[in-house]
Amino acid sequence: MRLWQWLTRPDPTPGLNSTKLLRLAVRVLLFALVATLISSLLSLTPLGPYLNTWWGSLLFILVLYVPVARYLMLDLGPRRPVAGHGRVQGSAVSSSAQRRKERNRYAGVKKGAPRYGGGRR
């Protein structure tokens, strides 16, 4: 179980280090083993002749490789913020006082700025 957690959880240390490269190598090796096993088992079924065509190989790659690419690149992509750690910046999260201030910012303004230059025609 500890090996599975080591493979599936992203490494919190920044940068590209030897641990991340080792994880990537192990993930790629396991994926190649599983993909080869699935391909060989599918070649024994009536789908075998279709897998030997270019479009059959393309479908196999799209169905198997593309979803797993995210898992393979778990440590190499941009780091996502972990939920619950620190404050989230931006307009998505604001206090009620900030929302009230923004709502009342134009209170009492009867009309907006003139449009299209504001001159008479």
C-alpha positions, 0 to 999 in steps of 0.5 A: 500500500505504501508503494501505491501511495508513493506512486499516486501522490505528487511530490511536494518538493519543488523542482525536478529532483531524482525522486520525481524522475524515479517515480516517472520512470516507475510509472512509465514502466508499469504503464508500458507493462499494463498497455502491452498486457491489454494489447496482447489480450485484445489481440487474442479476441476477435478485435485482434485484426482491427488492432493491427490497422492504423485506426485500430492503433489510434483508437487504442492509444486514445482510449488507453494512453490519453487518460493515463497521461495525466497520471504519468505527469502528476509531478511535472505539471504546474502545481495546483493549490491544495484546498484549505491551505492559506488564503485564496486570492482573487475576486472569488473569495471576499468578505461580506464587507468587501462585497457590500463596499463593491455593491454600494460603490455606485450608490446614488449615481443616477446615470453612467458616463456619457457613451460615444463621446457624449457630444450632441449630434 
